[in-house]
Structures are given as C-alpha cells and as structure tokens.
Amino acid sequence: PVNECQWGGVACWGSDTPNLELCIDQLDFENDGLSGTLISEVGELDSLRFLILEQGSIEGQIPPEIGDLQRLLILDMDFNQLTGTIPDEIYGLSSLQQLDLNDNQISGVISSSIENLRLLTFLQLDHNEFSSTIPSEMGTLQNLSKFDSRERALMPLLLLDDSCLTISIFLPHSIHRDRIPQRQRSDWRNARGGLREPKQHRPAWSPRRARHRLRWP
C-alpha cells in the first residue's frame, strides 16, 4: 500500500523535524467534491498545521475536537454547507493565523473569546447566519490585518466602504480603520514545512479566500 504521505491532498513533515517526520502536516482538498461530515477523530491529527477543506459539500457542525489541533495555523472551510455555531474550542487555538469560514450556514455569535487568537492575521466570516454584533474584544488582535464580514445581522458600529467589493467589512470602534489593507488574494501551498510562492493570483475583487504569508512560531 502507498504511504499516506503520498496521497493527493496530503503533505507530511519532513526529515528536518525528526520528532514529527512522516506525521501529517497538511490536508488540502479544495474543490474536490468532498462531502459528508467531519468526524471527531480529526482532533487526533495533532501534528496538523493546515486544514484546508474549502469549496466542497461538507455538512453538519464543526466538531469541537478541532480545538485539540494546537499546531494549526490555517483552518479554511469556506464554501461548504456547515451549520451550527463556531465551537468555543476554536478560540483556544493559540497558533491559528487564518480562520476562513465564509459562505456556509453557521449561526450564533462570534464569541468574545476570539481575543485569545493573538496570532490571527486573517478572518473571513461573510455569508453566514450570525445573529449578534462583532465583539469589541476583536480590537485587541494586534496582528489582524484582514477581516471580512458582510452580515447585516452583525449591526456594524463602523462601516468601511460596503459598496466596494475589494473591502466590505463591519467593525467596532476599537478596530482601527488604518489597520485594514485592501484585499489581497493569493494561492499559497505548503511544501514540507515551508510555503511556496503563489501559483497564480486571483483578481483583487474576488470574494473567494485569501491565503497570506504566515509568521512561523
């Protein structure tokens, strides 16, 4: 049988990390027709840094066991059919730098515990079914450079250019206008512990995902 590190969509840690060599580092199944639900056993992949399951037909709720993935840098599950709320355990992912859950059917609120994601640089939650305002605690996220949400139910306190597709976001006063750059869309891929240069650039106005350079712990 073929080692799982050679499967399509799977990347493993390399020999430069002997304690993690051949452990799964990345799952990347973008637009691959992936369907079904995420099972709780996903939390056992504790070596995982990149979980990218976007543009599929994944249903059901995000399992709280994702909170066990303490090495996770990117959680990208946009353009699926996820329901339920964002589990509180996600806010305990201290290494997380990108959280991309737009274009699902996620409801509930954005917890004030989001302030625990100190390394978060990119947050995209638009086109869901949230029912509360953006917590002011987001203003403490000093590394956050891109936040995107167009949910009218979030009742913005500060509106930045809602009519423009390049940036359409709603923020509380504690998040400063000058910290929000124009949208940059790049297609990043992980390769044995590093990031390659983008294969292609999407148009700046694209409402699809963005993948930014990460700061390594």
Rosetta blueprint (number, residue, H / E / L):
1 P L
2 V L
3 N L
4 E H
5 C H
6 Q H
7 W L
8 G L
9 G L
10 V E
11 A E
12 C E
13 W L
14 G L
15 S L
16 D L
17 T L
18 P L
19 N L
20 L L
21 E L
22 L L
23 C L
24 I E
25 D E
26 Q E
27 L E
28 D E
29 F L
30 E L
31 N L
32 D L
33 G L
34 L L
35 S E
36 G E
37 T E
38 L L
39 I L
40 S H
41 E H
42 V H
43 G H
44 E H
45 L L
46 D L
47 S L
48 L L
49 R L
50 F E
51 L E
52 I E
53 L L
54 E L
55 Q L
56 G L
57 S E
58 I E
59 E E
60 G E
61 Q E
62 I L
63 P L
64 P H
65 E H
66 I H
67 G H
68 D H
69 L L
70 Q L
71 R L
72 L L
73 L L
74 I E
75 L E
76 D E
77 M L
78 D L
79 F L
80 N L
81 Q E
82 L E
83 T E
84 G L
85 T L
86 I L
87 P L
88 D H
89 E H
90 I H
91 Y H
92 G H
93 L L
94 S L
95 S L
96 L L
97 Q L
98 Q E
99 L E
100 D E
101 L L
102 N L
103 D L
104 N L
105 Q L
106 I L
107 S E
108 G E
109 V L
110 I L
111 S L
112 S H
113 S H
114 I H
115 E H
116 N H
117 L L
118 R L
119 L L
120 L L
121 T L
122 F E
123 L E
124 Q E
125 L L
126 D L
127 H L
128 N L
129 E E
130 F E
131 S L
132 S L
133 T L
134 I L
135 P L
136 S H
137 E H
138 M H
139 G H
140 T H
141 L L
142 Q L
143 N L
144 L L
145 S L
146 K E
147 F E
148 D E
149 S L
150 R L
151 E L
152 R H
153 A H
154 L H
155 M L
156 P L
157 L L
158 L E
159 L E
160 L E
161 D L
162 D L
163 S L
164 C L
165 L L
166 T L
167 I L
168 S L
169 I E
170 F E
171 L E
172 P L
173 H L
174 S L
175 I L
176 H L
177 R H
178 D H
179 R H
180 I L
181 P L
182 Q L
183 R L
184 Q L
185 R L
186 S E
187 D L
188 W L
189 R L
190 N E
191 A E
192 R L
193 G L
194 G E
195 L E
196 R L
197 E L
198 P L
199 K L
200 Q L
201 H E
202 R L
203 P L
204 A L
205 W L
206 S L
207 P L
208 R L
209 R L
210 A L
211 R L
212 H L
213 R L
214 L L
215 R L
216 W L
217 P L
